[in-house]
Amino acid sequence: MADRILRSMTDLHALSATEAAQRIAAGSLSAEKLTRALLDHIERREGTVGAFEHLDPEQALATARAVDRGDTMGPLRGVPIAVKDLMDTADMPTTYGSPIYRGWRPSADAAVVALARAAGAVVIGKTVTTEFATFHPGRTTNPHDVRHTPGGSSSGSAAAVAAAMVPLAMGTQTAGSVIRPAAFCGVVGYKPSFGMIPRAGTKPVAESLDTIGVFARNVADAALFASVLTGRPELLGRAAPARRGRGNVDLALCLTHQWTMAAAETRALFERLPEMLAPGGVTPSPVEAPAEHRPLFAAQAAIMGREAAAALAWERMTHPAQLSPELRDLLTAGAAVTPAAYDRARRQAREARQALPAFFGAHVAVIVPAALGEAPEGLARTGDPAFSRVWTLLGVPCVTLPAGTGPHGLPLGIQLVGRMGDDARLLMVAALIERAFALA
């Protein structure tokens, strides 16, 4: 779907990360030429999309030339990437989406940035994040219609990938900040199992929820990027997922306890899903949302609020006037969450995690909504993370897949949820569904 906004599939900026890395390794494309093509495309689109907080073309080109000299030989050799401005970079400002840190220069790279550079990636710039990855938006628009939000908090990263400014970008999720913007922008978003990607050097929001994820235009590219950031080459595996019956992948479909919040276009999408999945031999079985999931929506909000109030204590206490009213309200409410309420929410989450094997049963993964519907019009809000809060709290891996468009021609997505630690198989199933959608 994101390819609809590309000028031509023969343009270098439209190359997938996988193909670009292969061509650079084979010597048929230079990293500098690819970086120049992407910088030219960014110049054409950035004025309306506003995906980047910081760009340094000369620095990016210098890095690309170093790759061409053979200074790095890793699996992302010469592939330009974008980094969410929540992650420290030693050679670029890091503002965390807040005026408090305007011009701030960290002394070291975040772990994920260091890992990507070591694998040969060219960091082309820092993407816009909402304020401290919460709910107050930045300036980024949706590349499909600039009157609509791109989602948040990883607004710039999702928009940059959707607009073909970069093939890969980093994001984070504490409530729904990878899954929802991926759905709104029509790209693949992957939030791995909790703790799989190191968070050192990434500004914390809620320690027990924060998860680093990735954006890409296809599942293979997301798997490539994640394999580097996790140090897990098995994420690139090609083994067939578990099957049952007449060769169908054993998937479940769960409307969740938040289904009443779904917009009409999401309801229509889920009615069409069996037809859309049929070309891939996929017939999901409906399952009910378990009772132990019902309190988790509120539990996630309580945990996030209390932990955010602690993580941002210095900013809250010393620079309250430089916080948005929305964030001040969130932190005030979070600080008011009692230890007893926090412990109860953590206990509810723990009990629900223990019951996950029974929820999944024999199913490899579960399909659930990714967002309420199309990206809402207006840039003052980034949309509701209702369909992600529970899965983020449970720590399970999730993938957003583009799944057509809604009544305004904006992207829709589905969310694929896997078992904790079963990320490789989840990505394989996501690739199978991606192919089914392409055939439908």
C-alpha positions in Angstrom: 0.0 0.0 0.0 2.8 2.4 0.8 4.1 1.8 -2.7 1.1 3.7 -4.1 2.8 6.9 -3.1 6.0 6.1 -4.8 6.8 7.7 -8.2 8.1 4.5 -9.7 9.3 1.1 -8.5 12.4 1.6 -10.6 13.5 4.7 -8.5 16.3 4.0 -6.1 14.4 5.4 -3.1 11.8 2.7 -3.7 14.3 -0.2 -3.2 13.6 -2.5 -0.3 16.2 -2.7 2.4 16.9 -6.3 1.5 17.4 -5.5 -2.2 19.5 -2.4 -1.5 21.8 -4.3 0.9 22.2 -7.1 -1.7 23.0 -4.7 -4.5 25.5 -2.8 -2.5 27.2 -6.0 -1.3 27.4 -7.2 -5.0 28.9 -3.9 -6.1 26.1 -3.0 -8.5 25.0 0.0 -6.3 27.0 2.3 -4.1 25.9 3.4 -0.7 26.6 7.0 -1.6 24.3 6.8 -4.7 21.5 5.3 -2.7 21.9 7.8 0.1 21.8 10.7 -2.4 18.6 9.3 -4.0 16.9 9.2 -0.6 18.1 12.6 0.4 16.7 14.0 -2.9 13.4 12.3 -2.2 13.3 13.6 1.3 13.8 17.1 0.0 10.8 16.6 -2.3 8.5 15.2 0.5 9.7 16.6 3.8 8.1 20.1 3.4 4.6 18.5 3.6 5.3 15.3 5.6 7.6 16.8 8.3 9.0 13.4 9.4 12.4 14.5 10.5 13.5 16.4 13.6 17.1 16.5 12.4 18.8 15.9 9.1 22.5 16.1 8.2 22.9 15.2 4.6 26.7 15.8 4.5 27.2 13.5 7.5 25.0 10.8 5.9 26.9 11.0 2.7 30.3 10.8 4.6 29.0 7.6 6.3 27.9 6.2 3.0 31.3 6.9 1.4 33.0 5.1 4.3 30.7 2.1 3.7 31.8 2.1 0.0 35.4 2.1 1.1 34.7 -1.1 3.0 34.8 0.2 6.5 31.8 -1.8 7.5 30.6 -5.1 5.9 27.5 -6.0 8.0 24.0 -7.2 6.8 22.7 -3.5 6.7 25.7 -2.4 4.6 24.9 1.0 3.1 21.2 0.9 3.9 19.9 4.3 5.1 17.8 4.2 8.3 16.0 6.8 10.5 16.2 6.9 14.2 13.3 8.0 16.5 14.3 11.1 18.4 13.8 9.2 21.7 17.1 7.4 21.1 20.5 9.0 21.9 22.9 9.7 19.0 26.4 11.0 19.7 26.7 12.9 16.4 23.1 14.4 16.2 20.9 16.3 18.7 18.4 14.3 20.7 15.4 16.2 22.0 12.9 13.5 23.1 10.2 15.6 21.5 10.5 18.3 24.2 11.7 21.9 24.3 13.5 21.0 27.5 16.1 19.2 25.5 16.4 21.5 22.5 20.0 21.3 21.3 20.9 18.5 23.6 23.9 16.4 22.4 24.3 13.0 24.1 27.9 11.7 24.5 27.1 8.2 23.3 24.8 6.3 20.9 21.9 4.3 22.2 22.5 0.6 22.0 20.3 0.1 19.0 22.0 2.9 17.1 25.4 1.5 17.8 24.2 -2.0 16.7 22.8 -0.6 13.4 25.9 1.4 12.6 28.1 -1.7 13.3 25.9 -3.6 10.8 26.7 -1.0 8.1 23.5 1.2 8.3 23.7 4.8 7.3 21.8 6.9 9.9 20.2 9.5 7.7 18.5 11.5 10.5 16.3 11.7 13.6 12.5 11.4 13.2 9.8 13.3 15.0 8.4 11.8 18.2 5.6 13.0 20.3 6.6 14.6 23.6 8.6 12.0 25.5 6.8 9.4 23.4 3.4 10.1 25.1 0.4 11.8 23.5 1.3 15.4 22.6 2.0 15.4 18.8 4.8 16.8 16.8 4.4 18.4 13.3 4.4 15.2 11.2 1.5 14.6 8.9 0.2 11.4 7.2 1.9 11.0 3.8 -1.3 9.7 2.3 -3.3 12.8 3.3 -1.5 15.6 5.2 -4.8 16.6 6.8 -4.7 13.4 8.9 -2.5 12.2 11.8 0.3 9.7 11.1 -0.3 8.3 14.6 2.1 8.3 17.4 4.3 8.3 19.2 6.6 7.1 16.5 5.0 9.6 14.1 8.1 10.5 12.0 9.4 7.0 11.7 6.2 5.6 10.3 5.6 8.5 8.0 9.2 8.4 6.7 8.9 4.8 5.7 5.5 5.3 4.2 6.8 8.2 2.1 9.8 6.2 0.9 12.2 8.6 2.6 13.9 5.6 4.2 13.4 1.8 3.9 13.8 1.3 7.6 13.1 3.2 10.8 13.2 2.7 14.5 10.3 3.3 16.9 9.2 2.6 20.4 6.0 1.3 21.9 4.7 1.9 25.5 0.9 1.7 24.6 0.5 1.5 20.8 3.3 3.6 19.3 4.5 1.2 16.7 1.4 -0.7 15.8 -1.0 2.2 15.4 1.2 4.6 13.3 2.1 1.6 11.1 -1.6 1.0 10.5 -2.4 4.6 9.9 0.5 5.0 7.4 0.1 1.7 5.7 3.5 0.1 6.5 4.7 -2.9 8.4 5.3 -2.3 12.1 6.9 -4.9 14.3 7.0 -4.7 18.1 9.0 -7.7 19.4 8.6 -9.6 22.6 9.4 -7.4 25.6 13.1 -7.0 26.2 14.4 -8.6 22.9 15.9 -5.3 21.7 18.1 -3.4 24.1 16.8 -0.1 25.5 20.0 1.4 26.8 20.3 5.0 25.7 16.6 5.3 24.9 14.7 7.7 27.0 12.5 5.7 29.3 8.7 6.3 29.7 7.5 3.2 31.5 10.2 0.6 32.4 7.9 -2.4 32.4 6.3 -1.5 29.1 8.8 0.3 26.8 9.7 -1.8 23.8 11.8 -0.8 20.8 10.3 -1.8 17.4 10.9 -1.3 13.7 9.1 0.0 10.6 9.5 -1.3 7.1 7.6 -1.5 3.8 7.5 -5.3 3.9 7.9 -8.1 6.4 11.2 -9.4 5.1 12.8 -5.9 5.7 11.4 -5.7 9.2 12.8 -9.2 9.9 16.2 -8.1 8.5 16.3 -5.0 10.7 15.1 -6.8 13.8 17.6 -9.6 13.3 20.4 -7.0 13.6 19.0 -5.2 16.6 18.3 -8.4 18.5 21.3 -10.4 17.4 18.9 -13.2 16.4 19.5 -14.4 12.8 16.6 -16.9 13.3 14.2 -14.0 12.7 15.2 -14.3 9.0 14.2 -18.0 9.0 12.1 -19.4 6.1 10.7 -22.5 7.8 7.0 -23.1 7.2 4.6 -22.3 10.1 2.6 -24.9 11.9 -0.4 -26.0 9.8 -3.6 -28.0 10.3 -6.6 -29.3 8.5 -6.3 -28.9 4.7 -3.0 -27.1 4.9 -4.4 -24.0 6.6 -2.2 -22.1 9.0 -3.6 -22.5 12.4 -4.6 -18.9 13.3 -7.2 -17.5 15.5 -9.2 -14.3 15.2 -10.1 -12.3 18.3 -12.2 -9.2 18.3 -11.0 -8.4 21.9 -12.9 -6.6 24.7 -12.3 -3.3 22.9 -14.3 -4.3 19.8 -17.2 -1.8 20.6 -14.7 1.0 19.9 -13.9 -0.2 16.4 -14.9 2.1 13.5 -17.2 0.9 10.8 -14.3 0.5 8.4 -12.5 -1.9 10.8 -15.7 -3.9 11.3 -16.1 -4.2 7.5 -12.4 -5.1 7.2 -12.8 -8.0 9.6 -15.8 -9.2 7.8 -13.7 -9.3 4.6 -10.7 -11.0 6.2 -11.6 -14.6 5.4 -11.9 -13.7 1.7 -8.6 -11.7 1.8 -6.7 -14.6 3.5 -8.1 -17.4 1.4 -5.4 -17.0 -1.4 -2.8 -17.9 1.2 -4.7 -20.9 2.4 -5.4 -19.2 5.7 -8.7 -19.7 7.5 -8.6 -18.2 11.0 -10.8 -19.7 13.8 -12.8 -17.2 15.9 -11.9 -17.2 19.6 -13.4 -15.2 22.5 -11.3 -12.7 24.4 -10.6 -14.3 27.8 -12.1 -12.8 31.0 -8.6 -12.2 32.4 -8.0 -9.7 29.6 -10.9 -7.4 30.6 -9.1 -5.5 33.4 -5.9 -5.1 31.4 -6.9 -2.0 29.5 -7.1 0.0 32.7 -4.2 -1.9 34.2 -1.9 -0.8 31.4 -2.9 2.8 31.8 -2.3 2.7 35.5 1.1 1.2 35.1 2.1 3.5 32.3 1.0 6.6 34.3 2.8 5.7 37.5 6.0 4.6 35.8 6.0 7.7 33.5 5.6 10.0 36.5 8.7 8.3 38.0 10.7 8.2 34.8 10.0 11.9 34.1 10.3 13.1 37.7 13.1 15.6 37.0 11.3 17.1 34.0 8.0 17.2 36.0 9.6 18.9 39.0 12.1 21.3 37.5 10.5 22.2 34.1 6.7 22.0 34.5 6.1 25.1 32.3 7.9 23.4 29.4 5.6 20.3 29.5 2.4 20.3 27.5 -0.8 20.4 29.4 -1.6 16.9 28.2 1.6 15.5 29.6 1.3 17.4 32.9 -2.2 15.9 33.3 -0.9 12.4 32.5 2.0 12.7 35.0 -0.2 14.2 37.7 -2.7 11.3 37.3 0.2 8.8 37.2 1.7 10.2 40.4 -1.7 9.7 42.0 -1.8 6.0 41.2 -1.3 4.4 44.6 1.2 1.6 45.3 -1.7 -0.7 46.0 -3.4 0.1 42.6 -0.1 -0.3 40.8 0.7 -3.6 42.4 -2.8 -4.8 41.6 -2.4 -3.9 38.0 0.9 -5.7 37.8 -0.6 -8.7 39.4 -3.5 -8.7 36.9 -0.9 -8.6 34.1 1.1 -11.4 35.6 -1.9 -13.7 35.9 -3.0 -13.0 32.3 0.5 -13.8 31.1 0.4 -17.1 32.9 -2.9 -17.9 31.1 -1.7 -17.0 27.6 -0.9 -20.7 26.7 -4.6 -21.5 27.2 -5.6 -18.5 25.2 -3.5 -19.4 22.2 -4.3 -23.1 22.5 -3.1 -24.8 19.3 -3.0 -21.5 17.4 0.3 -20.1 16.1 -0.9 -16.5 16.3 -4.0 -14.4 16.8 -5.4 -11.7 14.4 -6.8 -8.7 16.2 -7.5 -5.1 15.2 -4.5 -2.7 14.9 -6.4 0.6 15.3 -9.9 1.9 15.6 -10.1 2.7 11.9 -8.5 5.1 9.4 -6.2 7.8 10.7 -8.4 10.6 12.2 -8.4 14.0 10.5 -6.5 16.7 12.3 -3.0 16.8 13.8 -3.9 17.8 17.4 -4.2 14.1 18.4 -2.5 10.9 17.3 -5.4 8.5 17.7 -6.4 6.0 20.3 -4.1 3.0 21.2 -7.0 1.0 22.5 -6.2 -2.2 20.5 -2.6 -2.3 21.6 -2.6 -1.5 25.3 -3.4 -5.1 26.4 -0.8 -6.8 24.1 1.9 -4.3 25.1 1.2 -5.0 28.8 1.4 -8.7 28.1 4.8 -8.3 26.4 3.9 -10.5 23.4 5.2 -9.8 19.9 3.0 -8.0 17.5 3.1 -7.1 13.8 0.9 -4.6 11.8 0.2 -5.6 8.2 -1.4 -3.1 5.7 -4.9 -4.4 4.8 -6.5 -2.2 2.2 -8.1 1.2 2.7 -11.0 2.8 4.4 -13.8 5.1 3.1 -11.4 8.1 2.8 -8.8 6.1 0.9 -6.5 6.0 4.0 -4.7 2.8 5.1 -6.2 0.1 7.3 -4.2 -2.5 9.1 -4.5 -5.7 11.0 -2.5 -6.8 14.0 -0.9 -10.2 14.3 -0.1 -11.3 17.9 2.2 -14.1 18.8 3.4 -16.1 21.8 6.0 -14.6 24.0 9.4 -15.3 22.6 8.0 -16.9 19.4 8.9 -13.9 17.2 10.5 -15.9 14.4 7.4 -17.9 13.8 5.2 -14.8 14.1 7.2 -13.0 11.4 7.0 -16.1 9.1 3.2 -16.1 9.5 3.1 -12.4 8.9 5.0 -12.9 5.6 2.5 -15.6 4.6 -0.4 -13.3 5.3 1.4 -10.5 3.4 1.6 -12.7 0.3 -2.1 -13.7 0.7 -3.1 -10.0 0.7 -1.0 -9.4 -2.4 -2.9 -12.2 -4.2 -6.4 -11.2 -3.0 
